[in-house]
């Protein structure tokens, strides 16, 4: 079983930055992709960014140029550097690991962007 634990969320002012982290543990089969999603209460979970086992990245249009996803395979960690945050970025952010078409999710970390 794979466990994912996110950290780094919090309250930040518009224009500020946060760095989210997610650590994976358990039996993980390689290769695996890592991603971040977010969800606002009452809305569907939406894709934010992903990174492949080889380091290839992809971003949702609404975060391009502001967010950067990275990973450390040795530490089994994925990061999301979020800059120029906007109030509409407020959401619970979830870490996702996908290996052999099986999805694993963390519990989420709250990000609130407000003055």
Secondary structure, 3 states (H helix, E strand, C coil): CEEEEEECCEEECCCCCEEEEEEEEECCCCCCEEEEEEECCCCCCEEEEEECCCCCEEECHHHCCCEEEEEECCCCEEEEEECCCCHHHCEEEEEEEEECCEEEECCCEEEEECC
